[in-house]
C-alpha cells in the first residue's frame, strides 16, 4: 500500500468518529520505512561494445553502508537495477558480495533488469560482474543499487517501531506514546537511513589498457604523471538545514605507488594507500559543496578511482 | 496531489510548540505535524538528493536511472562544464523523443551551472525536463532518462562535462 497524502483539515476537531484519519497516519507511518529506500550507488556507463566471449567483460565495485536499524531489519536486501543492450542470449549480470551472489540474464534491445541479494551484514563490499559467451555481447548503459527493507514489529535501535493493530483500531486510545512514535518515526528514518548522495564508479582494470600520458578524465585518474593535478570535480548536494556528518568511501586503483587527495568543503583527505577501500568521516555545513580529487601516478603507472561514494550521515 | 510543500526533515528532537491554551488547536496540532513530517520524508527531504558524474569528451549518449519521489512535481539539474568556451546539451527523455536544448556560454575553465528560476535558458531547460520526469505517482518510481550530450564551441583543451541531476521539490 503506498503512502497516501492526507488533508490537514480532517484533524481539526470535531474529528470524524470512525478513526480512519488516525488509522491512515499509522498506515503511512508503517509504509514510510519501506518507501524511503536508501540509494547505495548510481552509475551511468559509457557504452562500450564488448567482444564476444566467453569472458568477463565488465566489473564494477561498490560498498554499502547501513544504519543501526539495518542490523535488525527483516528481509534486508540489496537491489541492483541494470540498463543493458545485448546481442545473443549469453549475457549475464551478477551481483555478489563475499558470501553470496545472484544473476540475471540480459538479452535483446535496451531494457531494464533487476537482481537482488540478501547480505549477511549491512556494511559490505560488492561487485557487479558482466559476462558473455561466445555468441553474445552486452553493453551496460547504467546501473543503480539500493536498499530494500521490510521492517519487523520489533523496536529498532533508532527508536522507530511499526504501528500495532491496537493503535489503528476503532476507538483506540490516542495517547502520548502513540504520538511520540508517530512524530518521531520520520525523523528516526531520516536519521538512520544510509543514503549515497554522490557516486563515481569506473570499470575495474579498464585503465590498464590506456597508455596515454597524463589525464584519464573519465576514470578520475592519471597515467605516468608523478605530480598531483585535479583529476575530477563533483558536487555534493545540500542535504539538510543544519551541519551534518558525512562519510566518503573510496577505492583508489594503482598499478604502482599512486596517491590521491580528496577535497570536500574545506576537508582535505590524503589517500596514501591504493588498492584497498578507504573511508573518512567529517562534518559539513548546510550547503552544496563542490569537491575535487587530485591523483598522482608513478612513471609508466596508472592510478584512478574505481569507486568514490559520499554518504549522508547523522 | 498534495496540498502542501514538503519541508526538510531536521534531525532535531520533535517537540510540540503549539500553545495549550487552545485545546482544539493542540489536539489538531500533533496529527497535522505527523502528516507534515511523513509527507516531507516521503518526498525525499532530509534525504536523498541524487548526484553522479557523467563524463563526455566530445559527443555521446548516456542513460541514467533517476529515482522520482511520490507526487514529484519537478527536479533540479546541475551541470559542471569543464574547460570549454561553449557547451550544448540535448536531452531526450525516455521514448517520447522530445528534444530539449540547453546552451551554456561559459568562458570559465570550470563552472557550475545550476538550474534555477533565475538563470534564463537554464531554468527553461530545467523546468521542461523535469516536467517530463514528474510522474506524480503515488510511490517512488525509477525513470530511465536518455541524455544526448554534445560538447562544442571554440574551446581550447576541452575536457568534457559532468552532468548532475539534483533532486529538488516544490
Interface residues (C-beta under 8 A of the other chain):
Chain A: X2 X3 X4 X5 X6 X7 X8 X11 X12 X13 X15 X21 X22 X25 X28 X29 X32 X35 X36 X37 X38 X39 X42 X43 X44 X46 X47 X81 X83 X110 X112 X141 X142 X143 X144 X146 X179 X182 X183 X184 X185 X186 X187 X189 X190 X191 X193 X195 X197 X198 X199 X200 X215 X217 X218 X220 X232 X233 X234 X235 X236 X237 X238 X239 X240 X241 X242 X244 X288 X290 X312 X314
Chain B: X1 X2 X3 X4 X8 X9 X10 X11 X12 X13 X14 X24 X27 X28 X30 X31 X32 X33 X34 X35 X36 X37 X38 X39 X40 X41 X42 X46 X47 X48 X49 X50 X51 X52 X53 X54 X55 X57 X60 X61 X62 X63 X64 X65 X67 X70 X71 X78 X80 X82 X110 X112 X114 X138 X139 X140 X142 X144 X147 X159 X160 X162 X164 X166 X167
